[in-house]
Amino acid sequence: MLLPVKPFALGKSRLGSWAGAARRDIARAVFLDTMDAILHTPEVCRLIVVTADPEAHALAAGAGAEGIHEASVGGLNAAARLGAAAAAGHGAGVRTDPVAVVAADLPALKPHELASVLAEASRHPRAVLADHRGHGSTILTAQDPSFLLPGFEGASRARHAANGAYEIAHSGVPGARLDIDVPGDLALAAALGLGTHTAAVQANLPQ
């Protein structure tokens, strides 16, 4: 499992005018809650956090995840490719396991939702889960890490479908689809049940 995350100081930029200085706290909190949900999903045997942020590295290590350092901030797709290369291993004869990239801003994600998505994805060479708006993607999987082909950001749902990813149509995983881009997304996530870190931050945000 791959969890790319921007440096917290750069994350959630579209919340800036509303959240002010708390934007960094939101970025950190949603990452922590997403990571916590992943680590509590029994089907996940390995979590790799890919980031250029030393604090995110430390938080990942403290939670029991692995960390890969980005030399520079190259975007979500570059980070996903870096993580996939690490997951694939090196050299002939190295056995590889399926890989999944999860967006780092899913504060309402539940372990049973992630398990359900991974179960359906396991039946396809590549699979994608669309976000709650139906425009982007929150999870991308590949049975072979070498063929992950990440195309996140913007109209990524259509992009992933165009390069052969099966679209997971499961309707019972709202927390897995609800990424946080604008202030209203936090209210939607709160209705589903926020993780503890995001709930603590949200309590001090403008209503």
Secondary structure, 3 states (H helix, E strand, C coil): CEEECCCCCCCCHHHHHHHHHHHHHHHHHHHHHHHHHHHCCCCCCCCEEEECCHHHHHHHHHHCCEEEECCCCCCHHHHHHHHHHHHHCCCCCCCCCCEEEECCCCCCCCHHHHHHHHHHHCCCCEEEEECCCCCCEEEEEECCHHHCCCCCCCCHHHHHHHCCCEECCCCCCHHHHCCCCCHHHHHHHHHHCCCHHHHHHHCCCCC
